[in-house]
Amino acid sequence: MRASEDLRWAKPRWHRLTRTPISCHQHKNTIVYIVVGFVVCVAPTQSGAQSPWDSLTRIEAPPQARPAPTLRRLRPLPRAPLSPPRAAEPAAPVADWNRTTTTRDDGSHRLGAPSPLDLAPPPGRLGADNGRAPLLNAPDSTGRTSTPRNTPARSDARPPEDREAFALPSAGVDRQAFDIEVSPVLSERPRQLFRFQPYEPTGIRVGSFTVLPEIEFAAFTDSNVLQESSARADEAIEVLPSVRIVSNWRVHALEVRASGAATRFHQLSSEDEDNYDIAIRGRIDVRRRTNIEAMVSRSVSTESRSDLDAGPAGTERADVTTDTVAVTLNQRFNRLALQLRGAVVDERVSDTSDPTTGLISNADRDEREDEVAIRATWEFKPALFVFAEAAINWRTYGAPAASDGLRRDSQGERLRTGLSFGSTGQFLRGEISVGFGRQRPDDSRLASIDGILVDANLTWRINGLTSASFNATTDFEGTTIAGSSGSKRHLVGLALRHAFRRNVITTAGVSYEVTEFEGAGIREREFTATVALEYLLNRYAAMLGSYEFIDYRTSEDDPGYNDHKLRFGMRFRR
């Protein structure tokens, strides 16, 4: 019994409690205690989801679960059908002094003489772009040329104003260039492409004309002013004013140019110079394929000390006055263009004085040249032409040469053929030719001069910051040296222009010139190297600096000379 009792009491306490009899009142209390305990245990969990002002008995229903969103595949966006690239639109007709456009029956533009519709600016204010290139010599209301259409590369890190300043100019939009010269090889358009500027002068509008004034002040030092083997240095100041007046007409064109140069030396007042140049150019539009160009000019310059025809050392330098009248007739026949031109060049050399011999007459150096030339040009494409040219000239001198008593009157012929790249290209302009020439004196005692002719006037715009220029000239010139009928002159030059920044531009160039005097056995050689720097302060002012080196040699007893020139100045223009 003891063992069973021990086992009974070893059961859990709750078993014993259940075996204990409980009254009805106790049973009710037990149920209440259980309910209250359950509420106490659950209340903290429920109250945490309610407002602190809710009682434990106001438990709101739990929020309904939101259905998970269903993923839908979006319909692909419709793609536009690929269209073939548009063909390049033909260039708008541009008024040009040497290359004009006309319209064929099929609507495309070809070279030819301009019509009033071709030269007329579009509707609106005069000079506005409106999708076309403006008139060549008609600036817009702000004085600026149209914005270049070239889009800079994405990798270009320059500021937008720098990219715009050195973007390649649009073809034909260059109102600084006027292209009526005695010879097309002297055209200013290639040089205008070479001398690119970030700022174009705005000018002053006066009625139907635009006035473009400019003035330059400079001081320089010259290590060999007299250009002799025994060098003598000096300093000088110079003033170079200039002005251009161009028309803004719908048809025809007119331009007036005037420039001057006044130089004053500190010690050698005999080397002071007063030079000027005046020229009037114009174009008359006769028909759609025909126009007439004309030029009248006068130039006064001081003779160089290194000229062999000049007087002996120590004498006064002569003034050379050159008057030129030139007329050109241009006619277009589809791809074929004919040009007939004539020119009269009259050169007069003033008399000089010598301290020992007195007055020296230079009438034997006065020369008049009459020239007639015809050129035929065939167009392969707007930027490539082939041409052939023939020219005849007559030279007449004022008096027989004082050195030998012989007159230097002569007649000459020139034959040239070459390639032209036009005068409105954005990357390449100018022409290059090769030919043969002869100059035959009327006096049989003087020998004829003949030889190969090489002429070039090319500019290559390498990129928006750099351009290159190549020039070459071959010609036969007169002389008064005893026994010589004239000289054969060869000149070749190369120059590079680069912009380091938008307003900092440098130019470097070299040239080599050789002159051989027929019958006299004299040979001259001159090498020139130049470096120049331009610092543009703004649109109207710029600081200039340059260095020039000259090495001159001759086959005569004179060994030649070297010359160094250093120059600083300021330029102002409107």
Secondary structure in CASP SS format (residue, H / E / C, confidence):
PFRMAT SS
TARGET T0000
AUTHOR 0000-0000-0000
METHOD secondary structure of the structure
MODEL  1
M C 1.00
R H 1.00
A H 1.00
S H 1.00
E H 1.00
D H 1.00
L H 1.00
R H 1.00
W H 1.00
A C 1.00
K C 1.00
P C 1.00
R H 1.00
W H 1.00
H H 1.00
R H 1.00
L H 1.00
T H 1.00
R H 1.00
T C 1.00
P C 1.00
I C 1.00
S C 1.00
C H 1.00
H H 1.00
Q H 1.00
H H 1.00
K H 1.00
N H 1.00
T H 1.00
I H 1.00
V H 1.00
Y H 1.00
I H 1.00
V H 1.00
V H 1.00
G H 1.00
F H 1.00
V H 1.00
V H 1.00
C H 1.00
V H 1.00
A H 1.00
P H 1.00
T H 1.00
Q H 1.00
S H 1.00
G C 1.00
A C 1.00
Q C 1.00
S C 1.00
P C 1.00
W C 1.00
D C 1.00
S C 1.00
L C 1.00
T C 1.00
R C 1.00
I C 1.00
E C 1.00
A C 1.00
P C 1.00
P C 1.00
Q C 1.00
A C 1.00
R C 1.00
P C 1.00
A C 1.00
P C 1.00
T C 1.00
L C 1.00
R C 1.00
R C 1.00
L C 1.00
R C 1.00
P C 1.00
L C 1.00
P C 1.00
R C 1.00
A C 1.00
P C 1.00
L C 1.00
S C 1.00
P C 1.00
P C 1.00
R C 1.00
A C 1.00
A C 1.00
E C 1.00
P C 1.00
A C 1.00
A C 1.00
P C 1.00
V C 1.00
A C 1.00
D C 1.00
W C 1.00
N C 1.00
R C 1.00
T C 1.00
T E 1.00
T E 1.00
T E 1.00
R C 1.00
D C 1.00
D C 1.00
G C 1.00
S C 1.00
H E 1.00
R E 1.00
L E 1.00
G C 1.00
A C 1.00
P C 1.00
S C 1.00
P H 1.00
L H 1.00
D H 1.00
L H 1.00
A C 1.00
P C 1.00
P C 1.00
P C 1.00
G C 1.00
R C 1.00
L C 1.00
G C 1.00
A C 1.00
D C 1.00
N C 1.00
G C 1.00
R C 1.00
A C 1.00
P C 1.00
L C 1.00
L C 1.00
N C 1.00
A C 1.00
P C 1.00
D C 1.00
S C 1.00
T C 1.00
G C 1.00
R C 1.00
T C 1.00
S C 1.00
T C 1.00
P C 1.00
R C 1.00
N C 1.00
T C 1.00
P C 1.00
A C 1.00
R C 1.00
S C 1.00
D C 1.00
A C 1.00
R C 1.00
P C 1.00
P H 1.00
E H 1.00
D H 1.00
R H 1.00
E H 1.00
A H 1.00
F C 1.00
A C 1.00
L C 1.00
P C 1.00
S C 1.00
A C 1.00
G C 1.00
V C 1.00
D C 1.00
R C 1.00
Q C 1.00
A C 1.00
F C 1.00
D C 1.00
I C 1.00
E C 1.00
V C 1.00
S C 1.00
P H 1.00
V H 1.00
L H 1.00
S C 1.00
E C 1.00
R H 1.00
P H 1.00
R H 1.00
Q H 1.00
L H 1.00
F H 1.00
R C 1.00
F C 1.00
Q C 1.00
P C 1.00
Y C 1.00
E C 1.00
P C 1.00
T C 1.00
G C 1.00
I E 1.00
R E 1.00
V E 1.00
G C 1.00
S C 1.00
F E 1.00
T E 1.00
V E 1.00
L E 1.00
P E 1.00
E E 1.00
I E 1.00
E E 1.00
F E 1.00
A E 1.00
A E 1.00
F E 1.00
T E 1.00
D E 1.00
S C 1.00
N C 1.00
V C 1.00
L C 1.00
Q C 1.00
E C 1.00
S C 1.00
S C 1.00
A C 1.00
R C 1.00
A C 1.00
D E 1.00
E E 1.00
A E 1.00
I E 1.00
E E 1.00
V E 1.00
L E 1.00
P E 1.00
S E 1.00
V E 1.00
R E 1.00
I E 1.00
V E 1.00
S E 1.00
N C 1.00
W C 1.00
R C 1.00
V C 1.00
H C 1.00
A E 1.00
L E 1.00
E E 1.00
V E 1.00
R E 1.00
A E 1.00
S E 1.00
G E 1.00
A E 1.00
A E 1.00
T E 1.00
R E 1.00
F E 1.00
H C 1.00
Q C 1.00
L C 1.00
S H 1.00
S H 1.00
E H 1.00
D C 1.00
E E 1.00
D E 1.00
N E 1.00
Y E 1.00
D E 1.00
I E 1.00
A E 1.00
I E 1.00
R E 1.00
G E 1.00
R E 1.00
I E 1.00
D E 1.00
V E 1.00
R E 1.00
R C 1.00
R C 1.00
T E 1.00
N E 1.00
I E 1.00
E E 1.00
A E 1.00
M E 1.00
V E 1.00
S E 1.00
R E 1.00
S E 1.00
V E 1.00
S E 1.00
T E 1.00
E C 1.00
S C 1.00
R C 1.00
S C 1.00
D C 1.00
L C 1.00
D C 1.00
A C 1.00
G C 1.00
P C 1.00
A C 1.00
G C 1.00
T C 1.00
E C 1.00
R C 1.00
A C 1.00
D E 1.00
V E 1.00
T E 1.00
T E 1.00
D E 1.00
T E 1.00
V E 1.00
A E 1.00
V E 1.00
T E 1.00
L E 1.00
N E 1.00
Q E 1.00
R E 1.00
F E 1.00
N C 1.00
R C 1.00
L E 1.00
A E 1.00
L E 1.00
Q E 1.00
L E 1.00
R E 1.00
G E 1.00
A E 1.00
V E 1.00
V E 1.00
D E 1.00
E E 1.00
R E 1.00
V E 1.00
S C 1.00
D C 1.00
T E 1.00
S E 1.00
D E 1.00
P C 1.00
T C 1.00
T C 1.00
G E 1.00
L E 1.00
I E 1.00
S C 1.00
N C 1.00
A H 1.00
D H 1.00
R H 1.00
D C 1.00
E E 1.00
R E 1.00
E E 1.00
D E 1.00
E E 1.00
V E 1.00
A E 1.00
I E 1.00
R E 1.00
A E 1.00
T E 1.00
W E 1.00
E E 1.00
F E 1.00
K E 1.00
P C 1.00
A C 1.00
L E 1.00
F E 1.00
V E 1.00
F E 1.00
A E 1.00
E E 1.00
A E 1.00
A E 1.00
I E 1.00
N E 1.00
W E 1.00
R E 1.00
T E 1.00
Y E 1.00
G C 1.00
A C 1.00
P C 1.00
A C 1.00
A C 1.00
S C 1.00
D C 1.00
G C 1.00
L C 1.00
R C 1.00
R C 1.00
D C 1.00
S E 1.00
Q E 1.00
G E 1.00
E E 1.00
R E 1.00
L E 1.00
R E 1.00
T E 1.00
G E 1.00
L E 1.00
S E 1.00
F C 1.00
G C 1.00
S C 1.00
T C 1.00
G C 1.00
Q C 1.00
F C 1.00
L E 1.00
R E 1.00
G E 1.00
E E 1.00
I E 1.00
S E 1.00
V E 1.00
G E 1.00
F E 1.00
G E 1.00
R E 1.00
Q E 1.00
R E 1.00
P E 1.00
D C 1.00
D C 1.00
S C 1.00
R C 1.00
L C 1.00
A C 1.00
S C 1.00
I E 1.00
D E 1.00
G E 1.00
I E 1.00
L E 1.00
V E 1.00
D E 1.00
A E 1.00
N E 1.00
L E 1.00
T E 1.00
W E 1.00
R E 1.00
I C 1.00
N C 1.00
G C 1.00
L C 1.00
T E 1.00
S E 1.00
A E 1.00
S E 1.00
F E 1.00
N E 1.00
A E 1.00
T E 1.00
T E 1.00
D E 1.00
F E 1.00
E E 1.00
G C 1.00
T C 1.00
T C 1.00
I C 1.00
A C 1.00
G C 1.00
S C 1.00
S C 1.00
G E 1.00
S E 1.00
K E 1.00
R E 1.00
H E 1.00
L E 1.00
V E 1.00
G E 1.00
L E 1.00
A E 1.00
L E 1.00
R E 1.00
H E 1.00
A E 1.00
F E 1.00
R E 1.00
R C 1.00
N C 1.00
V E 1.00
I E 1.00
T E 1.00
T E 1.00
A E 1.00
G E 1.00
V E 1.00
S E 1.00
Y E 1.00
E E 1.00
V E 1.00
T E 1.00
E E 1.00
F E 1.00
E E 1.00
G C 1.00
A C 1.00
G C 1.00
I E 1.00
R E 1.00
E E 1.00
R E 1.00
E E 1.00
F E 1.00
T E 1.00
A E 1.00
T E 1.00
V E 1.00
A E 1.00
L E 1.00
E E 1.00
Y E 1.00
L E 1.00
L C 1.00
N C 1.00
R C 1.00
Y C 1.00
A E 1.00
A E 1.00
M E 1.00
L E 1.00
G E 1.00
S E 1.00
Y E 1.00
E E 1.00
F E 1.00
I E 1.00
D E 1.00
Y E 1.00
R E 1.00
T E 1.00
S C 1.00
E C 1.00
D C 1.00
D C 1.00
P C 1.00
G C 1.00
Y E 1.00
N E 1.00
D E 1.00
H E 1.00
K E 1.00
L E 1.00
R E 1.00
F E 1.00
G E 1.00
M E 1.00
R E 1.00
F E 1.00
R E 1.00
R C 1.00
END
